[in-house]
Amino acid sequence: MLAESINEQFDENGNATYTVTKENETKTISEEEYYDIFEKYNNATVVSFAYGASDAAR
């Protein structure tokens, strides 16, 4: 289950709309806010707890 998700959607004219969903609540955010959140995701490390904590990036 994701704690937070971000979305970039385009209308028929190619204009982007950015949204963030957190705790089952979706709100529209600015392009700058979208890229700030995206950058945090990009720098995140995936951790697997299948057989104890391990760093998947190794």
GIJO-V402330 format. One record per residue. N is the residue number from 1. PHI is phi as a letter, one per 20 degrees, with the letter a starting at -180 (none if undefined). OMEGA is omega as a letter, one per 20 degrees, with the letter a starting at -180 (* if undefined). D_LAST is the distance of its C-alpha to the last C-alpha in Angstrom with 1 decimal. Layout:
n = {N:N}
phi = {PHI:PHI}
omega = {OMEGA:OMEGA}
d_last = {D_LAST:D_LAST}
//
This chain:
n = {1:2:3:4:5:6:7:8:9:10:11:12:13:14:15:16:17:18:19:20:21:22:23:24:25:26:27:28:29:30:31:32:33:34:35:36:37:38:39:40:41:42:43:44:45:46:47:48:49:50:51:52:53:54:55:56:57:58}
phi = {none:e:f:b:c:c:c:c:c:d:e:f:e:n:e:e:c:d:c:c:d:b:l:m:c:d:c:f:c:f:f:f:f:g:f:f:f:g:f:f:f:f:e:f:d:f:c:d:d:g:c:o:f:b:e:f:f:f}
omega = {r:r:a:r:r:a:r:a:a:r:a:r:r:r:a:r:a:r:r:r:a:a:r:r:a:r:r:r:r:r:r:r:r:a:r:r:r:r:r:r:a:a:a:r:r:r:r:r:a:a:a:a:r:r:a:a:a:*}
d_last = {23.2:22.5:23.8:24.6:24.9:26.2:28.4:30.1:33.3:35.9:39.7:42.0:42.5:38.8:38.8:35.5:35.4:32.4:31.9:29.6:29.7:29.0:30.5:32.5:34.1:33.9:35.1:35.6:33.8:34.3:32.3:31.1:29.9:28.1:26.2:25.5:23.9:22.1:20.6:19.3:17.7:16.2:14.6:13.4:10.0:10.2:10.4:11.7:14.6:15.7:15.7:15.0:12.5:8.8:6.0:5.5:3.8:0.0}
//
